[in-house]
Amino acid sequence: MSYSTVWIKKSRAKVAAHLSLLEEQGPNLKRPYADVVRGKIRELRIHYTSNQYRVLYFFHVRD
């Protein structure tokens, strides 16, 4: 397996782990894992090696 293949698998695993945290903690997830961008828009903050990934999200609440 090449280095790039291993790196991609590990970075995907890191993203999946952060998504699981978001699923478990919801709007209670705070820094360093999540932060508010503006208003109700939030970002999931993922650091892997020298790379930083940001996944934007929001919560939609039904009445």
PQR file of N, CA, C, O and H, with PARSE charges and radii, in Angstrom:
ATOM      1  N   MET A   1       0.847  -1.169   0.000 -0.4000 1.5000
ATOM      2  CA  MET A   1       0.000   0.000   0.000 -0.0000 2.0000
ATOM      3  C   MET A   1       0.898   1.240   0.000  0.5500 1.7000
ATOM      4  O   MET A   1       1.869   1.303   0.753 -0.5500 1.4000
ATOM      5  N   SER A   2       0.577   2.214  -0.836 -0.4000 1.5000
ATOM      6  CA  SER A   2       1.416   3.404  -0.946 -0.0000 2.0000
ATOM      7  C   SER A   2       1.161   4.367   0.217  0.5500 1.7000
ATOM      8  O   SER A   2       0.150   4.284   0.914 -0.5500 1.4000
ATOM      9  H   SER A   2      -0.212   2.162  -1.448  0.4000 1.0000
ATOM     10  N   TYR A   3       2.101   5.268   0.395 -0.4000 1.5000
ATOM     11  CA  TYR A   3       1.980   6.265   1.463 -0.0000 2.0000
ATOM     12  C   TYR A   3       0.715   7.089   1.291  0.5500 1.7000
ATOM     13  O   TYR A   3       0.005   7.344   2.263 -0.5500 1.4000
ATOM     14  H   TYR A   3       2.923   5.335  -0.172  0.4000 1.0000
ATOM     15  N   SER A   4       0.423   7.511   0.053 -0.4000 1.5000
ATOM     16  CA  SER A   4      -0.759   8.351  -0.171 -0.0000 2.0000
ATOM     17  C   SER A   4      -2.054   7.603   0.143  0.5500 1.7000
ATOM     18  O   SER A   4      -3.007   8.198   0.645 -0.5500 1.4000
ATOM     19  H   SER A   4       1.000   7.303  -0.737  0.4000 1.0000
ATOM     20  N   THR A   5      -2.092   6.320  -0.147 -0.4000 1.5000
ATOM     21  CA  THR A   5      -3.282   5.521   0.166 -0.0000 2.0000
ATOM     22  C   THR A   5      -3.474   5.425   1.673  0.5500 1.7000
ATOM     23  O   THR A   5      -4.595   5.549   2.166 -0.5500 1.4000
ATOM     24  H   THR A   5      -1.318   5.837  -0.555  0.4000 1.0000
ATOM     25  N   VAL A   6      -2.399   5.208   2.397 -0.4000 1.5000
ATOM     26  CA  VAL A   6      -2.459   5.136   3.860 -0.0000 2.0000
ATOM     27  C   VAL A   6      -2.889   6.486   4.429  0.5500 1.7000
ATOM     28  O   VAL A   6      -3.726   6.546   5.330 -0.5500 1.4000
ATOM     29  H   VAL A   6      -1.488   5.108   1.996  0.4000 1.0000
ATOM     30  N   TRP A   7      -2.313   7.570   3.899 -0.4000 1.5000
ATOM     31  CA  TRP A   7      -2.639   8.911   4.373 -0.0000 2.0000
ATOM     32  C   TRP A   7      -4.121   9.210   4.158  0.5500 1.7000
ATOM     33  O   TRP A   7      -4.774   9.753   5.049 -0.5500 1.4000
ATOM     34  H   TRP A   7      -1.633   7.521   3.167  0.4000 1.0000
ATOM     35  N   ILE A   8      -4.654   8.867   3.000 -0.4000 1.5000
ATOM     36  CA  ILE A   8      -6.072   9.105   2.705 -0.0000 2.0000
ATOM     37  C   ILE A   8      -6.953   8.315   3.664  0.5500 1.7000
ATOM     38  O   ILE A   8      -7.931   8.849   4.187 -0.5500 1.4000
ATOM     39  H   ILE A   8      -4.124   8.426   2.276  0.4000 1.0000
ATOM     40  N   LYS A   9      -6.621   7.056   3.898 -0.4000 1.5000
ATOM     41  CA  LYS A   9      -7.420   6.233   4.817 -0.0000 2.0000
ATOM     42  C   LYS A   9      -7.402   6.806   6.230  0.5500 1.7000
ATOM     43  O   LYS A   9      -8.436   6.843   6.898 -0.5500 1.4000
ATOM     44  H   LYS A   9      -5.826   6.622   3.473  0.4000 1.0000
ATOM     45  N   LYS A  10      -6.239   7.250   6.686 -0.4000 1.5000
ATOM     46  CA  LYS A  10      -6.138   7.799   8.038 -0.0000 2.0000
ATOM     47  C   LYS A  10      -6.874   9.131   8.158  0.5500 1.7000
ATOM     48  O   LYS A  10      -7.512   9.398   9.176 -0.5500 1.4000
ATOM     49  H   LYS A  10      -5.399   7.219   6.144  0.4000 1.0000
ATOM     50  N   SER A  11      -6.790   9.963   7.130 -0.4000 1.5000
ATOM     51  CA  SER A  11      -7.496  11.242   7.197 -0.0000 2.0000
ATOM     52  C   SER A  11      -9.006  11.024   7.145  0.5500 1.7000
ATOM     53  O   SER A  11      -9.748  11.738   7.819 -0.5500 1.4000
ATOM     54  H   SER A  11      -6.272   9.746   6.303  0.4000 1.0000
ATOM     55  N   ARG A  12      -9.470  10.066   6.372 -0.4000 1.5000
ATOM     56  CA  ARG A  12     -10.902   9.739   6.343 -0.0000 2.0000
ATOM     57  C   ARG A  12     -11.371   9.215   7.699  0.5500 1.7000
ATOM     58  O   ARG A  12     -12.473   9.533   8.147 -0.5500 1.4000
ATOM     59  H   ARG A  12      -8.867   9.486   5.824  0.4000 1.0000
ATOM     60  N   ALA A  13     -10.541   8.422   8.341 -0.4000 1.5000
ATOM     61  CA  ALA A  13     -10.887   7.901   9.668 -0.0000 2.0000
ATOM     62  C   ALA A  13     -10.995   9.044  10.678  0.5500 1.7000
ATOM     63  O   ALA A  13     -11.872   9.032  11.542 -0.5500 1.4000
ATOM     64  H   ALA A  13      -9.646   8.164   7.978  0.4000 1.0000
ATOM     65  N   LYS A  14     -10.114  10.016  10.570 -0.4000 1.5000
ATOM     66  CA  LYS A  14     -10.149  11.173  11.470 -0.0000 2.0000
ATOM     67  C   LYS A  14     -11.431  11.979  11.255  0.5500 1.7000
ATOM     68  O   LYS A  14     -12.071  12.396  12.220 -0.5500 1.4000
ATOM     69  H   LYS A  14      -9.401  10.025   9.868  0.4000 1.0000
ATOM     70  N   VAL A  15     -11.803  12.197  10.000 -0.4000 1.5000
ATOM     71  CA  VAL A  15     -13.047  12.905   9.686 -0.0000 2.0000
ATOM     72  C   VAL A  15     -14.243  12.124  10.235  0.5500 1.7000
ATOM     73  O   VAL A  15     -15.142  12.715  10.834 -0.5500 1.4000
ATOM     74  H   VAL A  15     -11.282  11.858   9.216  0.4000 1.0000
ATOM     75  N   ALA A  16     -14.262  10.820  10.040 -0.4000 1.5000
ATOM     76  CA  ALA A  16     -15.362   9.981  10.531 -0.0000 2.0000
ATOM     77  C   ALA A  16     -15.465  10.052  12.055  0.5500 1.7000
ATOM     78  O   ALA A  16     -16.568  10.085  12.599 -0.5500 1.4000
ATOM     79  H   ALA A  16     -13.532  10.340   9.553  0.4000 1.0000
ATOM     80  N   ALA A  17     -14.335  10.075  12.739 -0.4000 1.5000
ATOM     81  CA  ALA A  17     -14.339  10.166  14.202 -0.0000 2.0000
ATOM     82  C   ALA A  17     -14.942  11.493  14.665  0.5500 1.7000
ATOM     83  O   ALA A  17     -15.706  11.526  15.629 -0.5500 1.4000
ATOM     84  H   ALA A  17     -13.438  10.048  12.296  0.4000 1.0000
ATOM     85  N   HIS A  18     -14.601  12.578  13.983 -0.4000 1.5000
ATOM     86  CA  HIS A  18     -15.163  13.881  14.337 -0.0000 2.0000
ATOM     87  C   HIS A  18     -16.662  13.933  14.038  0.5500 1.7000
ATOM     88  O   HIS A  18     -17.425  14.524  14.802 -0.5500 1.4000
ATOM     89  H   HIS A  18     -13.980  12.551  13.200  0.4000 1.0000
ATOM     90  N   LEU A  19     -17.082  13.328  12.946 -0.4000 1.5000
ATOM     91  CA  LEU A  19     -18.511  13.276  12.631 -0.0000 2.0000
ATOM     92  C   LEU A  19     -19.269  12.481  13.690  0.5500 1.7000
ATOM     93  O   LEU A  19     -20.400  12.824  14.036 -0.5500 1.4000
ATOM     94  H   LEU A  19     -16.462  12.847  12.325  0.4000 1.0000
ATOM     95  N   SER A  20     -18.656  11.432  14.200 -0.4000 1.5000
ATOM     96  CA  SER A  20     -19.279  10.653  15.276 -0.0000 2.0000
ATOM     97  C   SER A  20     -19.426  11.492  16.543  0.5500 1.7000
ATOM     98  O   SER A  20     -20.451  11.427  17.223 -0.5500 1.4000
ATOM     99  H   SER A  20     -17.738  11.153  13.919  0.4000 1.0000
ATOM    100  N   LEU A  21     -18.397  12.278  16.855 -0.4000 1.5000
ATOM    101  CA  LEU A  21     -18.482  13.179  18.010 -0.0000 2.0000
ATOM    102  C   LEU A  21     -19.628  14.170  17.836  0.5500 1.7000
ATOM    103  O   LEU A  21     -20.379  14.433  18.776 -0.5500 1.4000
ATOM    104  H   LEU A  21     -17.565  12.330  16.303  0.4000 1.0000
ATOM    105  N   LEU A  22     -19.757  14.712  16.638 -0.4000 1.5000
ATOM    106  CA  LEU A  22     -20.837  15.657  16.358 -0.0000 2.0000
ATOM    107  C   LEU A  22     -22.192  14.978  16.505  0.5500 1.7000
ATOM    108  O   LEU A  22     -23.129  15.563  17.048 -0.5500 1.4000
ATOM    109  H   LEU A  22     -19.147  14.498  15.875  0.4000 1.0000
ATOM    110  N   GLU A  23     -22.294  13.759  16.027 -0.4000 1.5000
ATOM    111  CA  GLU A  23     -23.547  13.013  16.146 -0.0000 2.0000
ATOM    112  C   GLU A  23     -23.908  12.775  17.619  0.5500 1.7000
ATOM    113  O   GLU A  23     -25.072  12.885  18.002 -0.5500 1.4000
ATOM    114  H   GLU A  23     -21.533  13.283  15.586  0.4000 1.0000
ATOM    115  N   GLU A  24     -22.910  12.450  18.434 -0.4000 1.5000
ATOM    116  CA  GLU A  24     -23.139  12.162  19.852 -0.0000 2.0000
ATOM    117  C   GLU A  24     -23.454  13.419  20.668  0.5500 1.7000
ATOM    118  O   GLU A  24     -24.359  13.410  21.503 -0.5500 1.4000
ATOM    119  H   GLU A  24     -21.964  12.361  18.123  0.4000 1.0000
ATOM    120  N   GLN A  25     -22.712  14.488  20.425 -0.4000 1.5000
ATOM    121  CA  GLN A  25     -22.819  15.672  21.278 -0.0000 2.0000
ATOM    122  C   GLN A  25     -23.692  16.776  20.699  0.5500 1.7000
ATOM    123  O   GLN A  25     -24.115  17.678  21.422 -0.5500 1.4000
ATOM    124  H   GLN A  25     -21.977  14.495  19.747  0.4000 1.0000
ATOM    125  N   GLY A  26     -23.963  16.711  19.405 -0.4000 1.5000
ATOM    126  CA  GLY A  26     -24.826  17.706  18.772 -0.0000 2.0000
ATOM    127  C   GLY A  26     -24.331  19.127  18.996  0.5500 1.7000
ATOM    128  O   GLY A  26     -23.133  19.390  18.896 -0.5500 1.4000
ATOM    129  H   GLY A  26     -23.619  15.978  18.817  0.4000 1.0000
ATOM    130  N   PRO A  27     -25.250  20.049  19.302 -0.5600 1.5000
ATOM    131  CA  PRO A  27     -24.867  21.451  19.463  0.2800 2.0000
ATOM    132  C   PRO A  27     -23.979  21.713  20.685  0.5500 1.7000
ATOM    133  O   PRO A  27     -23.479  22.826  20.851 -0.5500 1.4000
ATOM    134  N   ASN A  28     -23.780  20.723  21.525 -0.4000 1.5000
ATOM    135  CA  ASN A  28     -22.904  20.886  22.691 -0.0000 2.0000
ATOM    136  C   ASN A  28     -21.433  20.692  22.356  0.5500 1.7000
ATOM    137  O   ASN A  28     -20.576  20.936  23.205 -0.5500 1.4000
ATOM    138  H   ASN A  28     -24.186  19.820  21.390  0.4000 1.0000
ATOM    139  N   LEU A  29     -21.123  20.262  21.149 -0.4000 1.5000
ATOM    140  CA  LEU A  29     -19.726  20.050  20.750 -0.0000 2.0000
ATOM    141  C   LEU A  29     -19.035  21.405  20.608  0.5500 1.7000
ATOM    142  O   LEU A  29     -19.497  22.268  19.861 -0.5500 1.4000
ATOM    143  H   LEU A  29     -21.819  20.063  20.459  0.4000 1.0000
ATOM    144  N   LYS A  30     -17.947  21.585  21.315 -0.4000 1.5000
ATOM    145  CA  LYS A  30     -17.233  22.868  21.349 -0.0000 2.0000
ATOM    146  C   LYS A  30     -15.805  22.714  20.836  0.5500 1.7000
ATOM    147  O   LYS A  30     -15.385  21.636  20.415 -0.5500 1.4000
ATOM    148  H   LYS A  30     -17.572  20.884  21.922  0.4000 1.0000
ATOM    149  N   ARG A  31     -15.070  23.827  20.883 -0.4000 1.5000
ATOM    150  CA  ARG A  31     -13.662  23.830  20.501 -0.0000 2.0000
ATOM    151  C   ARG A  31     -12.899  22.822  21.342  0.5500 1.7000
ATOM    152  O   ARG A  31     -13.216  22.664  22.521 -0.5500 1.4000
ATOM    153  H   ARG A  31     -15.411  24.703  21.224  0.4000 1.0000
ATOM    154  N   PRO A  32     -11.957  22.168  20.817 -0.5600 1.5000
ATOM    155  CA  PRO A  32     -11.297  22.358  19.533  0.2800 2.0000
ATOM    156  C   PRO A  32     -11.966  21.615  18.380  0.5500 1.7000
ATOM    157  O   PRO A  32     -11.476  21.667  17.252 -0.5500 1.4000
ATOM    158  N   TYR A  33     -13.067  20.931  18.640 -0.4000 1.5000
ATOM    159  CA  TYR A  33     -13.704  20.120  17.605 -0.0000 2.0000
ATOM    160  C   TYR A  33     -14.657  20.912  16.723  0.5500 1.7000
ATOM    161  O   TYR A  33     -14.790  20.614  15.536 -0.5500 1.4000
ATOM    162  H   TYR A  33     -13.466  20.889  19.557  0.4000 1.0000
ATOM    163  N   ALA A  34     -15.318  21.913  17.283 -0.4000 1.5000
ATOM    164  CA  ALA A  34     -16.311  22.679  16.534 -0.0000 2.0000
ATOM    165  C   ALA A  34     -16.284  24.133  16.984  0.5500 1.7000
ATOM    166  O   ALA A  34     -15.846  24.449  18.090 -0.5500 1.4000
ATOM    167  H   ALA A  34     -15.210  22.155  18.247  0.4000 1.0000
ATOM    168  N   ASP A  35     -16.762  25.013  16.103 -0.4000 1.5000
ATOM    169  CA  ASP A  35     -16.830  26.427  16.434 -0.0000 2.0000
ATOM    170  C   ASP A  35     -17.929  27.070  15.600  0.5500 1.7000
ATOM    171  O   ASP A  35     -18.392  26.497  14.613 -0.5500 1.4000
ATOM    172  H   ASP A  35     -17.118  24.755  15.204  0.4000 1.0000
ATOM    173  N   VAL A  36     -18.343  28.271  16.008 -0.4000 1.5000
ATOM    174  CA  VAL A  36     -19.349  29.023  15.264 -0.0000 2.0000
ATOM    175  C   VAL A  36     -18.644  29.844  14.195  0.5500 1.7000
ATOM    176  O   VAL A  36     -17.662  30.530  14.478 -0.5500 1.4000
ATOM    177  H   VAL A  36     -17.967  28.736  16.810  0.4000 1.0000
ATOM    178  N   VAL A  37     -19.147  29.775  12.965 -0.4000 1.5000
ATOM    179  CA  VAL A  37     -18.591  30.584  11.877 -0.0000 2.0000
ATOM    180  C   VAL A  37     -19.276  31.949  11.886  0.5500 1.7000
ATOM    181  O   VAL A  37     -18.629  32.986  12.032 -0.5500 1.4000
ATOM    182  H   VAL A  37     -19.945  29.218  12.735  0.4000 1.0000
ATOM    183  N   ARG A  38     -20.606  31.924  11.725 -0.4000 1.5000
ATOM    184  CA  ARG A  38     -21.400  33.148  11.764 -0.0000 2.0000
ATOM    185  C   ARG A  38     -22.856  32.765  11.967  0.5500 1.7000
ATOM    186  O   ARG A  38     -23.375  31.875  11.293 -0.5500 1.4000
ATOM    187  H   ARG A  38     -21.131  31.082  11.605  0.4000 1.0000
ATOM    188  N   GLY A  39     -23.494  33.429  12.881 -0.4000 1.5000
ATOM    189  CA  GLY A  39     -24.903  33.131  13.129 -0.0000 2.0000
ATOM    190  C   GLY A  39     -25.085  31.682  13.557  0.5500 1.7000
ATOM    191  O   GLY A  39     -24.499  31.234  14.542 -0.5500 1.4000
ATOM    192  H   GLY A  39     -23.073  34.151  13.428  0.4000 1.0000
ATOM    193  N   LYS A  40     -25.901  30.960  12.808 -0.4000 1.5000
ATOM    194  CA  LYS A  40     -26.161  29.555  13.136 -0.0000 2.0000
ATOM    195  C   LYS A  40     -25.270  28.589  12.361  0.5500 1.7000
ATOM    196  O   LYS A  40     -25.373  27.374  12.528 -0.5500 1.4000
ATOM    197  H   LYS A  40     -26.377  31.324  12.008  0.4000 1.0000
ATOM    198  N   ILE A  41     -24.399  29.127  11.518 -0.4000 1.5000
ATOM    199  CA  ILE A  41     -23.489  28.269  10.747 -0.0000 2.0000
ATOM    200  C   ILE A  41     -22.286  27.922  11.615  0.5500 1.7000
ATOM    201  O   ILE A  41     -21.653  28.794  12.209 -0.5500 1.4000
ATOM    202  H   ILE A  41     -24.314  30.114  11.382  0.4000 1.0000
ATOM    203  N   ARG A  42     -21.993  26.647  11.673 -0.4000 1.5000
ATOM    204  CA  ARG A  42     -20.884  26.143  12.485 -0.0000 2.0000
ATOM    205  C   ARG A  42     -19.896  25.400  11.607  0.5500 1.7000
ATOM    206  O   ARG A  42     -20.179  25.093  10.449 -0.5500 1.4000
ATOM    207  H   ARG A  42     -22.508  25.938  11.191  0.4000 1.0000
ATOM    208  N   GLU A  43     -18.730  25.115  12.175 -0.4000 1.5000
ATOM    209  CA  GLU A  43     -17.726  24.347  11.453 -0.0000 2.0000
ATOM    210  C   GLU A  43     -17.197  23.233  12.335  0.5500 1.7000
ATOM    211  O   GLU A  43     -16.961  23.419  13.529 -0.5500 1.4000
ATOM    212  H   GLU A  43     -18.500  25.364  13.116  0.4000 1.0000
ATOM    213  N   LEU A  44     -17.019  22.087  11.732 -0.4000 1.5000
ATOM    214  CA  LEU A  44     -16.348  20.969  12.370 -0.0000 2.0000
ATOM    215  C   LEU A  44     -14.881  21.125  12.014  0.5500 1.7000
ATOM    216  O   LEU A  44     -14.538  21.202  10.834 -0.5500 1.4000
ATOM    217  H   LEU A  44     -17.211  21.936  10.762  0.4000 1.0000
ATOM    218  N   ARG A  45     -14.012  21.174  13.012 -0.4000 1.5000
ATOM    219  CA  ARG A  45     -12.591  21.475  12.810 -0.0000 2.0000
ATOM    220  C   ARG A  45     -11.776  20.193  12.968  0.5500 1.7000
ATOM    221  O   ARG A  45     -11.726  19.600  14.046 -0.5500 1.4000
ATOM    222  H   ARG A  45     -14.291  21.112  13.970  0.4000 1.0000
ATOM    223  N   ILE A  46     -11.149  19.785  11.893 -0.4000 1.5000
ATOM    224  CA  ILE A  46     -10.415  18.525  11.892 -0.0000 2.0000
ATOM    225  C   ILE A  46      -8.964  18.799  11.510  0.5500 1.7000
ATOM    226  O   ILE A  46      -8.685  19.373  10.457 -0.5500 1.4000
ATOM    227  H   ILE A  46     -11.190  20.267  11.017  0.4000 1.0000
ATOM    228  N   HIS A  47      -8.055  18.384  12.372 -0.4000 1.5000
ATOM    229  CA  HIS A  47      -6.621  18.538  12.112 -0.0000 2.0000
ATOM    230  C   HIS A  47      -6.016  17.154  11.949  0.5500 1.7000
ATOM    231  O   HIS A  47      -6.192  16.281  12.799 -0.5500 1.4000
ATOM    232  H   HIS A  47      -8.282  17.917  13.227  0.4000 1.0000
ATOM    233  N   TYR A  48      -5.306  16.964  10.855 -0.4000 1.5000
ATOM    234  CA  TYR A  48      -4.580  15.706  10.641 -0.0000 2.0000
ATOM    235  C   TYR A  48      -3.249  16.048  10.005  0.5500 1.7000
ATOM    236  O   TYR A  48      -3.209  16.650   8.932 -0.5500 1.4000
ATOM    237  H   TYR A  48      -5.162  17.673  10.164  0.4000 1.0000
ATOM    238  N   THR A  49      -2.189  15.681  10.637 -0.4000 1.5000
ATOM    239  CA  THR A  49      -0.813  16.045  10.280 -0.0000 2.0000
ATOM    240  C   THR A  49      -0.774  17.562  10.098  0.5500 1.7000
ATOM    241  O   THR A  49      -1.176  18.289  11.007 -0.5500 1.4000
ATOM    242  H   THR A  49      -2.221  15.192  11.508  0.4000 1.0000
ATOM    243  N   SER A  50      -0.312  18.056   8.971 -0.4000 1.5000
ATOM    244  CA  SER A  50      -0.245  19.509   8.764 -0.0000 2.0000
ATOM    245  C   SER A  50      -1.486  20.045   8.053  0.5500 1.7000
ATOM    246  O   SER A  50      -1.527  21.219   7.685 -0.5500 1.4000
ATOM    247  H   SER A  50       0.015  17.466   8.232  0.4000 1.0000
ATOM    248  N   ASN A  51      -2.483  19.208   7.860 -0.4000 1.5000
ATOM    249  CA  ASN A  51      -3.702  19.617   7.152 -0.0000 2.0000
ATOM    250  C   ASN A  51      -4.811  19.966   8.127  0.5500 1.7000
ATOM    251  O   ASN A  51      -4.933  19.378   9.202 -0.5500 1.4000
ATOM    252  H   ASN A  51      -2.449  18.254   8.159  0.4000 1.0000
ATOM    253  N   GLN A  52      -5.613  20.935   7.725 -0.4000 1.5000
ATOM    254  CA  GLN A  52      -6.780  21.324   8.508 -0.0000 2.0000
ATOM    255  C   GLN A  52      -7.997  21.246   7.603  0.5500 1.7000
ATOM    256  O   GLN A  52      -8.030  21.845   6.528 -0.5500 1.4000
ATOM    257  H   GLN A  52      -5.515  21.413   6.852  0.4000 1.0000
ATOM    258  N   TYR A  53      -8.986  20.508   8.049 -0.4000 1.5000
ATOM    259  CA  TYR A  53     -10.227  20.361   7.292 -0.0000 2.0000
ATOM    260  C   TYR A  53     -11.326  21.092   8.042  0.5500 1.7000
ATOM    261  O   TYR A  53     -11.356  21.096   9.272 -0.5500 1.4000
ATOM    262  H   TYR A  53      -8.959  20.021   8.922  0.4000 1.0000
ATOM    263  N   ARG A  54     -12.228  21.709   7.293 -0.4000 1.5000
ATOM    264  CA  ARG A  54     -13.392  22.369   7.875 -0.0000 2.0000
ATOM    265  C   ARG A  54     -14.634  21.838   7.174  0.5500 1.7000
ATOM    266  O   ARG A  54     -14.710  21.819   5.945 -0.5500 1.4000
ATOM    267  H   ARG A  54     -12.204  21.706   6.294  0.4000 1.0000
ATOM    268  N   VAL A  55     -15.603  21.409   7.970 -0.4000 1.5000
ATOM    269  CA  VAL A  55     -16.884  20.942   7.441 -0.0000 2.0000
ATOM    270  C   VAL A  55     -17.948  21.869   8.012  0.5500 1.7000
ATOM    271  O   VAL A  55     -18.158  21.906   9.225 -0.5500 1.4000
ATOM    272  H   VAL A  55     -15.541  21.424   8.968  0.4000 1.0000
ATOM    273  N   LEU A  56     -18.617  22.613   7.144 -0.4000 1.5000
ATOM    274  CA  LEU A  56     -19.657  23.530   7.599 -0.0000 2.0000
ATOM    275  C   LEU A  56     -20.955  22.773   7.813  0.5500 1.7000
ATOM    276  O   LEU A  56     -21.285  21.852   7.066 -0.5500 1.4000
ATOM    277  H   LEU A  56     -18.447  22.583   6.159  0.4000 1.0000
ATOM    278  N   TYR A  57     -21.693  23.182   8.857 -0.4000 1.5000
ATOM    279  CA  TYR A  57     -22.966  22.523   9.149 -0.0000 2.0000
ATOM    280  C   TYR A  57     -23.868  23.468   9.928  0.5500 1.7000
ATOM    281  O   TYR A  57     -23.427  24.511  10.410 -0.5500 1.4000
ATOM    282  H   TYR A  57     -21.425  23.930   9.463  0.4000 1.0000
ATOM    283  N   PHE A  58     -25.125  23.093  10.043 -0.4000 1.5000
ATOM    284  CA  PHE A  58     -26.077  23.815  10.879 -0.0000 2.0000
ATOM    285  C   PHE A  58     -27.098  22.815  11.385  0.5500 1.7000
ATOM    286  O   PHE A  58     -27.211  21.709  10.857 -0.5500 1.4000
ATOM    287  H   PHE A  58     -25.484  22.245   9.652  0.4000 1.0000
ATOM    288  N   PHE A  59     -27.837  23.205  12.406 -0.4000 1.5000
ATOM    289  CA  PHE A  59     -28.884  22.350  12.959 -0.0000 2.0000
ATOM    290  C   PHE A  59     -30.235  22.904  12.543  0.5500 1.7000
ATOM    291  O   PHE A  59     -30.503  24.097  12.683 -0.5500 1.4000
ATOM    292  H   PHE A  59     -27.745  24.104  12.835  0.4000 1.0000
ATOM    293  N   HIS A  60     -31.069  22.035  12.037 -0.4000 1.5000
ATOM    294  CA  HIS A  60     -32.431  22.403  11.655 -0.0000 2.0000
ATOM    295  C   HIS A  60     -33.371  21.778  12.671  0.5500 1.7000
ATOM    296  O   HIS A  60     -33.450  20.556  12.794 -0.5500 1.4000
ATOM    297  H   HIS A  60     -30.851  21.065  11.924  0.4000 1.0000
ATOM    298  N   VAL A  61     -34.082  22.632  13.396 -0.4000 1.5000
ATOM    299  CA  VAL A  61     -34.986  22.150  14.436 -0.0000 2.0000
ATOM    300  C   VAL A  61     -36.416  22.285  13.934  0.5500 1.7000
ATOM    301  O   VAL A  61     -36.848  23.359  13.517 -0.5500 1.4000
ATOM    302  H   VAL A  61     -34.017  23.625  13.296  0.4000 1.0000
ATOM    303  N   ARG A  62     -37.135  21.183  13.984 -0.4000 1.5000
ATOM    304  CA  ARG A  62     -38.542  21.202  13.575 -0.0000 2.0000
ATOM    305  C   ARG A  62     -39.409  21.473  14.791  0.5500 1.7000
ATOM    306  O   ARG A  62     -39.112  21.025  15.898 -0.5500 1.4000
ATOM    307  H   ARG A  62     -36.784  20.310  14.323  0.4000 1.0000
ATOM    308  N   ASP A  63     -40.475  22.205  14.569 -0.4000 1.5000
ATOM    309  CA  ASP A  63     -41.418  22.489  15.669 -0.0000 2.0000
ATOM    310  C   ASP A  63     -42.420  21.390  15.826  0.5500 1.7000
ATOM    311  O   ASP A  63     -43.285  21.464  16.699 -0.5500 1.4000
ATOM    312  H   ASP A  63     -40.717  22.569  13.670  0.4000 1.0000
TER
END
